[in-house]
Structures are given as structure tokens and as C-alpha cells.
Amino acid sequence: MISVVIPLYNKEASIKQSLMSVLSQSYQDFEVVIVDDGSTDASGEILDDFARQDERIRVIHKENTGYGNTMNQAVLLSTGDYIGIVESDDYIAKD
């Protein structure tokens, strides 16, 4: 299995497109681990909505500690044999 790790801080404008690109992949055996680094916008609510709709998504909310710590936590919480990183303002091709 693959773990897709997404660190996030205040990306409500882009996270929907980013998540939709991950979820629409032709390969479907993956988990998505998103660590919300204390966002102050609606990002956390958007993530929680996606997680309720797709069991592959795990959302962790924490206080803001910066990118490095957020990424480390996401990697530690991943259960896949391989880890892919998608930034919260990026999207990936379907295949």
C-alpha cells in the first residue's frame, strides 16, 4: 500500500482540488494522511468533510509547529510500504 502524505496550513483555496486529484487516481490502494498544522481558515473543516466521505483519508489536527514537524508527524502516522508527498496547493495527474 502507498501512503500519500499532505502537510497543510491555511490552504482552503486549493485543498479541494489537491485532494480530488489524489482521490481520482487510477491506482486506488492508498491511504491519505493529512496533518493540519493549526490552520486558522476553513481548511480543517474541508478536510473533515472529505474524511467523512472517504475512509482512506485520515486527518490529524495539531497546533502550529511548522512544516518540518508537521511532515515528520505525517510520515510517522503513515502505514504504507511507500510514501508519496503531495503539497496542499498542488495536484497530481490521474495516472
N, C-alpha and C positions, 0 to 999 in steps of 0.2 A: 504494500500500500504506500501511497505517497501522501505526505503532509504538505499542505500549502499554508505557509505562514504569512500573515499580513499584520504588520505593526501599523497602528493608526493613532493619529492625533488630529482632531478638528478637520475632518475631510468629508463633511456632509455633502459637499457639492460633487464629489467624484466617487464615493464609495459604492453607490448603487451600480454604476457602470462597471467598476472594477470587479465587484462580486458576481455580477451577471456574467462577465466574461469567464470567470473561473468556473462557475456552476454549469456553463453551457459547453464544457469541453467534451470532445468525443470519447475520451477515456474518463470513466466515472468512478473508479475505485480510489477515492482520495478523501481526506478529511481537510477541513479548513479551520485553522486555528488563528483567531484574530484577537490581538491584545490591544485593547483601548487604553491608551496612556493618559487617562484623565481628561478626555475631551470635554470642552465646555459648550460645544454646539450640539446639534441633534444627531451626531454620528452614533452615539451609544444606542439611541432608540432605533435607528435604522438597522444597526447590527442585530439588536434583539429581535426585531421583526423578521429579519432573514433567518435567524437561528430557529425561530418558532416554525418556519415553513420548510426547513431542510435540516434533517438530523445529522448531516455531515459537518455542519457548522458548529464550532464551539467559540463562544465569546467570553473573554476574560476582561473585566473592568478593574482597573487599578488606578492609584493616584499617579500623577505625572512624575516620572523619574528619568525621562529622556529616552532617546532612541535605542541606545546600546542595551540598557537594562530591559527595555520592552522586547527587543529582539531575542535576548537571552532567555527570557521567560517563555516566549512563544516556542522557541526551539526545545526547551526543557519539557514543555507540555505536549509536544508532538509525539505521536505513536507510530508514525510511518517508518518504513525502511529507508525512504529517501525524503529529502526536504527541498521544497521549492519556495522561493521567496517572491511575493508579489507586493509591490508597494501600493498603498491605498489610493494613489492617484494614477495608477497605471492600469492597463487592461492587456489581456493576452489573446492571441489568435485561437480560434476554436479547435484547431488540431495541432 
